[in-house]
Amino acid sequence: MIEMMLVVLAGWLVVMLLGVPIFASMGLAAAAFVYWGGFSGIIIPQKVAQAANSFPLLAAPFFILAGNLMNSAGITERIFNFAKVMVGWWRGGLCHANIIGSVIFAGMSGSAVADAAGLGTVEIKAMKDAGYDAETAAAVTAASATIGPIIPPSLPMIVYGVVAEVSVGGLFIGGVIPGLLMAVAMMILVWRMATKRDMPREKFPTLCEFWVALRRAFWALMAPVLLIGVMMSGVFTPTEAAAVCALYALILGLFVYRDFRLKDLPQVILSTIETTGVVLSIVMCAVLFGWALSVSRFPQAVGTAIIGWSTNPLIIMLIVNVLLLIVGCFMESIAAMLILIPILVPVAMQVGIDPIQFGVVFVLNLMIGTLTPPVGIVLFVVAKVAELPFERVTRATAPFLVPLVAVLAAISLWPPLTTWLPGLVFSR
């Protein structure tokens, strides 16, 4: 079976390199394994339907909808303006405001691409108008967008939790401290860069200006507080909280800020359906592919090989980090997760690595991958928004990999950074 799976994997890679979509190539590879392995064809629709019939996965379209509504209702501009009033008077203040804005928006969208495309449009224009060069604006926007899937909610963590059978709520809460550490680490780098380059700063806000910015953004700022609060209190599951978040965003746009019109809703829903369809198709085919891997005992063979090198959890974590950072350079994050989770998670569990810690480390690795060429999706999005060549954005973003890797090392070496808060919340 392992030999047959190796042939299937080779064929899958060839088909994928030829440009076949990732979900189709995975589905074809799994179907080939079913056919050559002599299994009943009924397994294919059974596994696909089983993947789609997942309550935690229902959270994905609601969070996607909430993010789309936030972008369409002008909420992103209010968030950035509030962040600008808070820290804009620091040296390099709009860089700091960019990062703070991403932290706030992370509590609504759960997507790095949504952050880069939605909030990034406002941030980059404001920074250019204030005298920052386009490369700096693009780099800070791209780097800060990676916070989105770490601070809850998080689309990648929903997918990870479903496939790895780990508590999505635990993963959400486990990402809070690492997400805040990412923001602090990037702001330290920005402080050094701003001092060295003598970056501009905004004037110190008056009390009236602060009050106006707070009043305009207040209900938007309450969205992450509401979301995290209802999950931590146990009032709602992450899936239910996702529906509440989407409803809250709709109410803000229609009745509070009134920047969103009912005639815009069909387009927002259509965009949400398109994104959800892509995610769901990948998940369904990946679950089928994961079943084929499991039956072939390929993950067990890989796990035995890795554990043959060492059973030390820190060594295993180092191996996994290096592997995921390399994979992140060449593969989209959701696809990489769905392929590697069935292989790497059993190894981590076998050596005693906490599943929450491993999940957050897994997701952060692949978010760093969105900033590395040649397949850095966030780099492509920001390059388009900033109207810059991809290569210039890549070079400008490179220094921000240092604080991100530093946070990755910290959460890999010290599990309480990811496990303490979930333990505190869910032990009640």
C-alpha positions in Angstrom: 0.0 0.0 0.0 2.8 2.4 0.8 4.4 1.8 -2.6 1.1 2.5 -4.3 0.6 5.7 -2.3 4.1 6.9 -3.3 3.1 6.4 -7.0 -0.2 8.2 -6.3 1.6 11.1 -4.6 4.0 11.5 -7.5 1.1 11.5 -10.0 -0.7 14.1 -7.8 2.3 16.4 -7.7 2.7 16.2 -11.5 -1.0 16.9 -12.1 -0.8 19.9 -9.7 2.3 21.3 -11.4 0.4 21.1 -14.7 -2.0 23.7 -13.3 -4.9 21.5 -12.2 -6.7 23.1 -9.2 -5.6 21.8 -5.8 -9.0 20.3 -4.9 -9.3 18.5 -8.2 -5.8 17.1 -8.1 -6.3 15.8 -4.6 -9.7 14.3 -5.5 -8.2 12.6 -8.6 -5.3 11.2 -6.6 -7.6 9.8 -3.9 -9.9 8.3 -6.6 -7.0 6.7 -8.2 -6.0 5.1 -4.9 -9.5 3.8 -4.4 -9.6 2.3 -7.9 -6.1 0.7 -7.8 -6.5 -0.5 -4.2 -9.6 -2.4 -5.1 -11.9 -0.5 -2.7 -15.6 0.1 -3.3 -16.3 3.4 -5.1 -19.0 4.2 -2.6 -16.2 5.3 -0.3 -15.7 8.5 -2.3 -19.1 10.1 -1.9 -19.3 8.8 1.7 -16.0 10.6 2.7 -16.8 13.7 0.8 -20.3 14.0 2.5 -18.7 13.2 5.9 -16.3 16.1 5.4 -19.1 18.6 4.5 -21.3 17.4 7.4 -19.3 19.2 10.1 -20.8 21.6 12.6 -17.5 23.4 13.4 -17.0 24.0 9.6 -20.2 26.0 9.5 -18.3 28.8 11.2 -16.2 29.4 8.1 -18.9 31.0 5.9 -20.2 33.1 8.7 -16.7 34.5 9.5 -16.1 35.1 5.8 -19.4 36.9 5.5 -18.6 39.0 8.6 -15.3 40.1 7.1 -16.9 40.9 3.7 -19.6 43.0 5.5 -16.9 44.8 7.5 -15.0 45.7 4.3 -18.2 46.8 2.5 -19.6 48.9 5.4 -16.7 51.3 5.8 -15.8 49.8 9.2 -12.1 49.3 8.2 -11.6 53.0 7.7 -13.0 53.7 11.2 -10.7 51.1 12.8 -7.6 52.6 11.1 -8.5 56.1 12.1 -8.9 55.1 15.7 -5.6 53.3 15.7 -4.0 56.4 14.1 -5.3 58.6 16.9 -4.0 56.1 19.5 -0.4 55.7 18.2 0.0 58.0 15.2 1.9 60.6 17.2 4.8 58.1 17.8 7.8 58.2 15.4 6.6 56.1 12.4 3.1 56.4 13.9 1.2 55.2 10.9 3.2 52.0 10.8 2.2 51.4 14.4 -1.4 52.3 13.6 -1.3 49.8 10.7 -0.3 47.0 13.1 -2.9 48.0 15.8 -5.5 48.2 13.1 -4.7 44.7 12.0 -5.0 43.4 15.6 -8.5 44.9 15.9 -9.6 43.7 12.4 -8.2 40.3 13.2 -11.0 39.9 15.8 -13.5 40.2 13.0 -12.3 38.6 9.7 -10.0 35.7 10.6 -8.2 36.0 7.2 -4.8 37.4 6.2 -6.0 38.1 2.7 -9.2 39.9 3.9 -7.0 42.1 6.1 -4.5 42.9 3.3 -7.2 43.6 0.7 -9.7 45.4 2.9 -7.8 47.3 5.7 -4.7 47.4 3.5 -6.4 49.6 0.9 -7.1 52.3 3.6 -3.7 51.9 5.3 -1.5 52.1 2.3 -3.3 55.2 0.9 -3.1 57.0 4.2 0.6 56.2 4.6 1.5 57.3 1.1 -0.4 60.6 1.7 1.5 61.1 4.9 4.9 60.9 3.2 5.8 57.2 3.8 7.4 55.4 0.8 5.2 52.8 -0.9 7.5 49.9 0.0 7.3 50.6 3.7 3.5 51.0 3.6 3.2 47.7 1.7 5.7 45.8 3.9 4.0 46.8 7.2 0.6 46.0 5.7 1.6 42.6 4.5 3.4 41.6 7.7 0.6 42.8 10.0 -2.0 41.0 7.9 -0.5 37.7 9.2 -2.0 38.5 12.6 -5.5 38.0 11.2 -5.6 34.2 11.3 -3.8 33.9 14.7 -6.1 36.2 16.8 -9.6 34.7 16.9 -11.6 34.2 14.8 -9.4 32.2 12.3 -10.4 30.4 9.2 -7.2 28.3 9.1 -7.8 27.3 12.7 -11.3 26.2 11.9 -10.0 24.0 9.1 -7.2 22.7 11.4 -9.6 21.9 14.2 -12.0 20.0 11.9 -9.4 17.9 10.1 -7.2 17.2 13.2 -10.3 16.8 15.5 -9.0 19.5 18.0 -11.2 21.9 19.8 -11.8 25.0 17.6 -12.6 27.1 20.7 -9.3 26.0 22.3 -7.4 26.9 19.2 -9.0 30.3 19.0 -8.2 31.2 22.6 -4.7 29.7 22.2 -4.0 32.2 19.4 -4.7 35.3 21.5 -1.3 35.6 23.3 0.8 34.7 20.2 -1.2 37.2 18.1 -0.5 40.0 20.6 3.2 38.9 20.7 3.4 39.2 16.9 2.0 42.8 17.1 4.5 43.8 19.9 7.5 42.2 18.1 6.6 44.0 14.8 6.1 47.3 16.6 9.6 47.0 18.2 11.0 46.5 14.7 9.1 49.5 13.4 10.3 51.6 16.3 13.9 50.8 15.4 13.3 51.4 11.6 11.4 54.7 12.4 14.2 56.0 14.5 16.9 55.1 12.0 15.0 56.5 9.0 13.5 59.5 10.8 10.0 58.5 9.7 7.2 61.1 10.1 4.7 61.3 12.9 1.2 62.6 13.3 0.5 65.5 15.6 -0.6 64.6 19.2 -4.4 64.3 19.1 -6.6 66.7 21.1 -9.1 65.3 23.5 -11.9 66.2 21.1 -10.1 64.3 18.2 -9.7 61.3 20.4 -13.3 61.3 21.4 -14.5 61.7 17.8 -12.4 58.8 16.6 -13.5 56.6 19.5 -17.2 57.4 19.0 -16.9 56.7 15.3 -15.2 53.3 15.8 -16.7 52.3 19.1 -19.2 49.7 17.9 -16.7 48.3 15.5 -14.2 47.9 18.4 -16.9 46.0 20.3 -17.0 43.3 17.6 -13.9 41.3 18.8 -14.8 42.0 22.4 -18.3 40.5 21.8 -16.9 37.6 19.8 -14.2 36.5 22.2 -16.4 37.3 25.2 -19.2 35.0 24.2 -16.8 32.2 23.4 -14.8 32.5 26.6 -18.0 32.7 28.7 -19.3 29.5 27.1 -22.5 31.3 26.0 -21.9 30.3 22.3 -19.7 27.7 20.5 -17.3 29.2 17.9 -19.8 28.2 15.2 -22.7 30.1 16.9 -20.4 33.0 17.7 -19.6 33.2 13.9 -23.3 33.6 13.1 -23.6 36.3 15.8 -20.5 38.1 14.4 -22.0 38.2 10.9 -25.3 39.5 12.2 -23.6 42.1 14.3 -21.6 43.3 11.2 -24.8 43.5 9.2 -26.5 45.6 11.9 -23.6 47.9 12.1 -23.5 48.5 8.4 -27.3 48.9 7.9 -28.5 50.7 11.1 -25.5 52.1 13.1 -23.1 53.5 10.5 -25.5 53.3 7.6 -22.6 53.0 5.1 -24.0 49.7 3.8 -27.1 49.4 1.6 -29.4 46.4 1.2 -28.8 46.4 -2.5 -25.1 45.6 -1.8 -26.0 42.5 0.2 -26.5 40.1 -2.8 -23.0 40.9 -4.0 -21.5 40.4 -0.5 -23.3 37.1 -0.2 -22.2 36.0 -3.6 -18.6 36.8 -2.7 -19.0 34.8 0.5 -20.4 31.8 -1.4 -17.5 31.8 -3.8 -14.9 31.9 -1.1 -16.8 29.3 1.0 -17.1 27.1 -2.1 -13.4 27.1 -2.7 -12.6 26.3 1.0 -15.3 23.6 1.2 -14.2 21.9 -2.0 -10.6 21.7 -0.8 -11.7 20.4 2.6 -13.9 17.7 1.1 -11.2 16.4 -1.3 -8.5 16.7 1.4 -10.5 14.5 3.8 -10.9 11.9 1.1 -7.2 12.2 0.4 -6.4 12.0 4.1 -8.4 8.7 4.3 -6.4 7.3 1.4 -3.1 8.3 3.2 -4.4 6.7 6.5 -5.4 3.4 4.8 -2.0 3.2 3.0 -0.3 3.7 6.4 1.9 6.3 4.8 1.6 8.8 7.7 2.6 6.0 10.1 5.7 5.2 8.0 6.6 8.9 7.9 6.0 9.2 11.7 8.2 6.2 12.4 11.0 7.7 10.3 10.8 11.0 12.1 10.6 9.5 15.5 13.5 7.3 14.5 15.6 10.5 14.4 14.4 11.6 17.8 11.6 11.4 20.4 12.4 14.7 21.9 9.4 17.0 21.5 11.7 20.1 20.9 13.6 18.2 18.1 10.3 17.1 16.5 8.9 20.7 16.7 12.1 22.0 15.1 11.8 19.4 12.2 8.1 20.3 11.7 8.8 24.1 11.8 11.5 23.8 9.1 9.3 21.5 7.0 6.3 23.9 7.2 8.4 27.0 6.5 9.7 25.4 3.3 6.3 24.1 2.3 4.7 27.5 3.0 7.0 29.0 0.3 5.5 26.8 -2.4 1.9 26.0 -1.4 -1.2 27.9 -0.3 -1.8 27.6 3.4 -5.2 25.8 3.5 -4.0 23.2 0.9 -0.8 22.6 2.8 -2.7 22.2 6.1 -5.1 19.6 4.6 -2.3 17.6 3.1 0.1 17.7 6.1 -2.2 17.4 9.1 -2.8 13.7 8.6 0.9 13.1 8.4 2.3 15.4 11.1 -0.4 15.6 13.8 -0.1 11.9 14.8 3.7 12.3 15.1 3.2 15.3 17.4 0.6 13.5 19.6 2.9 10.5 19.8 5.7 12.5 21.4 3.4 14.4 23.8 3.1 17.8 22.1 -0.1 19.6 23.2 -2.6 19.6 20.3 -3.5 23.3 20.9 0.2 24.3 20.9 0.8 22.3 17.8 -2.2 23.8 16.0 -1.2 27.4 16.7 2.4 26.6 15.6 1.2 24.9 12.5 -1.0 27.9 11.5 1.7 30.5 12.3 4.2 28.7 10.2 1.9 28.8 7.2 1.0 32.4 7.8 4.7 33.2 7.6 4.6 31.3 4.3 2.1 33.9 2.9 5.0 36.4 3.0 7.6 34.2 1.3 8.0 33.9 -2.5 7.2 32.3 -4.9 3.6 31.6 -3.7 3.2 34.3 -1.0 -0.5 35.1 -1.5 -0.4 38.2 0.9 2.5 39.6 -1.0 0.6 39.4 -4.3 -2.5 41.0 -2.8 -0.5 43.9 -1.2 1.6 44.4 -4.4 -1.7 44.9 -6.3 -3.1 47.3 -3.7 0.1 49.3 -3.4 0.7 49.2 -7.2 4.2 48.0 -6.8 6.2 45.1 -8.4 6.0 41.8 -6.5 9.8 41.8 -6.1 10.0 45.2 -4.4 7.3 44.2 -1.9 9.1 41.0 -1.2 12.4 42.8 -0.4 10.7 45.4 1.7 8.8 42.7 3.7 11.8 40.5 4.4 12.9 42.3 7.7 9.5 41.6 9.2 10.1 37.8 8.9 12.6 38.2 11.9 10.0 39.2 14.5 7.5 36.6 13.2 10.1 33.8 13.3 11.1 35.0 16.8 7.4 34.6 18.0 7.3 31.2 16.3 10.4 30.1 18.2 8.9 31.4 21.5 5.6 29.5 21.2 7.4 26.4 20.0 9.8 26.4 23.0 7.4 27.5 25.7 4.0 25.7 25.5 2.2 27.9 28.1 2.2 30.8 25.6 -0.5 28.8 23.7 -1.9 26.5 26.4 -2.2 28.6 29.5 -5.2 30.8 28.4 -7.3 27.9 26.9 -6.6 26.0 30.1 -7.8 28.9 32.2 -10.9 29.5 30.1 -12.1 25.9 29.6 -11.2 24.6 33.1 -14.0 26.5 34.6 
